[in-house]
Amino acid sequence: MEKSAKQVKETMKNDGKKVKIYTTSTCPWCMKTKEFFKENNVKYEEVNVGTSEDARNEMFQKSGQLGVPVVDANGTIIVGFDKDALKKALGI
């Protein structure tokens, strides 16, 4: 079954944009953020800062925060689950 033009556009929303989310395995707001990405067909890389000191240090360098989630959307840093900021950064 072929994808419609709308489906193709939806799946290509963040092509060319790098989206990285720093999480821990027990963070409910991280789960909400990932659900938001899934609902909006946003491809992302997940980094668990609970299991990697290097990742935790990288996240702190970018955000100045130790709380999660932290999203790096093509250089725009968003701390916490902020739907409006995510939509703006991702162009959705």
C-alpha positions as CSV (number, residue, x, y, z in Angstrom):
1,M,0.0,0.0,0.0
2,E,1.4,3.4,-1.0
3,K,1.7,6.2,1.4
4,S,-0.4,9.3,0.7
5,A,1.4,12.7,0.1
6,K,0.2,13.7,3.6
7,Q,1.7,10.6,5.2
8,V,5.0,11.1,3.4
9,K,5.1,14.7,4.6
10,E,4.3,13.6,8.1
11,T,7.1,11.1,8.3
12,M,9.5,13.6,6.8
13,K,8.7,16.4,9.3
14,N,12.1,16.4,11.0
15,D,14.2,15.1,8.2
16,G,17.5,16.9,8.3
17,K,16.9,17.9,12.0
18,K,18.7,16.2,14.8
19,V,16.6,15.5,17.8
20,K,18.1,14.0,21.0
21,I,16.3,13.3,24.2
22,Y,18.1,12.8,27.5
23,T,16.1,10.6,29.8
24,T,16.1,8.2,32.7
25,S,14.2,4.9,32.7
26,T,11.8,6.0,35.4
27,C,11.0,9.6,34.3
28,P,7.3,10.0,33.5
29,W,7.8,13.3,31.7
30,C,10.4,11.6,29.5
31,M,7.8,9.1,28.6
32,K,5.3,11.9,27.8
33,T,7.9,13.6,25.6
34,K,8.6,10.3,23.7
35,E,4.8,9.8,23.2
36,F,4.6,13.3,21.8
37,F,7.4,12.5,19.3
38,K,5.7,9.2,18.3
39,E,2.3,11.0,17.8
40,N,4.0,13.6,15.6
41,N,6.3,11.1,13.7
42,V,9.4,12.8,15.0
43,K,12.6,10.7,14.7
44,Y,14.8,11.0,17.8
45,E,17.8,9.5,19.5
46,E,17.3,8.6,23.2
47,V,20.2,8.8,25.6
48,N,19.7,7.4,29.1
49,V,21.7,9.6,31.5
50,G,20.9,7.2,34.4
51,T,23.3,4.7,32.9
52,S,26.0,6.9,31.3
53,E,28.1,9.5,33.1
54,D,29.3,10.8,29.8
55,A,25.8,11.4,28.6
56,R,24.9,13.1,31.9
57,N,27.9,15.4,31.6
58,E,26.9,16.2,27.9
59,M,23.4,17.0,29.0
60,F,24.6,19.2,31.8
61,Q,26.9,21.1,29.4
62,K,24.1,21.8,27.0
63,S,21.3,22.6,29.5
64,G,22.9,23.5,32.8
65,Q,20.4,21.1,34.3
66,L,20.5,17.7,35.9
67,G,16.7,17.1,35.6
68,V,15.2,15.2,32.7
69,P,13.9,15.3,30.1
70,V,16.2,17.5,28.2
71,V,15.6,17.7,24.4
72,D,18.2,19.0,21.9
73,A,16.1,19.8,18.8
74,N,18.7,20.8,16.2
75,G,20.6,23.0,18.8
76,T,17.5,24.3,20.6
77,I,17.6,23.1,24.2
78,I,14.3,22.4,25.9
79,V,14.2,21.4,29.6
80,G,11.1,19.4,30.7
81,F,8.1,18.5,28.7
82,D,7.1,21.8,27.0
83,K,4.7,20.9,24.2
84,D,4.7,24.5,22.7
85,A,8.5,24.8,22.8
86,L,8.8,21.4,21.1
87,K,6.3,22.3,18.4
88,K,8.1,25.5,17.7
89,A,11.6,23.9,17.6
90,L,10.4,21.1,15.4
91,G,8.2,23.2,13.1
92,I,5.0,21.3,13.9
